C-alpha cells in the first residue's frame, strides 16, 4: 500500500521529497503528494517526516 500524506499535518518542508528513493513524492499547493504508481512502500518518507504526516 503506498504512502499517504495527511494534508492537515503536512508543513511543506519537503524532507520526504528529498528522501524518497523512487521520486514518488512531489509538492502541490505547498503539500506533499505521493504518486501511488511510483511508490515502492519503503517507508523512507515516513522516517523523514518531522511532523508524522505520512503513513502507509
N, C-alpha and C positions, 0 to 999 in steps of 0.2 A: 504494500500500500504506500503510495507516495506521500511525501511530507505535506502538511497543511499549515498555513500561516493564519494565526488569529490576528486579523487586521486591526482589532481594537487594541491589541498589545504591541504590535509592531511599531517601532520608533523610526524605522527607515535608516538604521545605522549602516546597513549593507555588509555586516560581518558575515552573514550567511552566503551572500553572493560571492564574496572573496574565497570562502572555504569550500564551496560546492565543487567537487571534482568532475562532475558531468555538465557543469554550466547550465543546470536546470532552473536556476533562480535568477530572476530579473526584477527590476523595480518598475512599478507603475503607480502613478499618483503618490509617490513617496512611501509606498509599502512594498514588501517583498511578495513576489508571485512565483509559484512553483509550476513548471511545465511537467505535468504528470507523466508524459511520454518519455521525457529525458531523465527523470528522477530514478536513481538506482537504489533507493532505500538504504543508503549507507549511514545516515544519521549525523553526518558531519555538520550539517546546518543546525541541528538541534543543540549540539555541543557548542557551536559558535554563538548562538543567540544569547545575549546578556539579559534579555527580559523574558525568556522562556515563552516566546510567541509561536514556536514551531513544534508540531507534534506529528506522530505517524498514525 
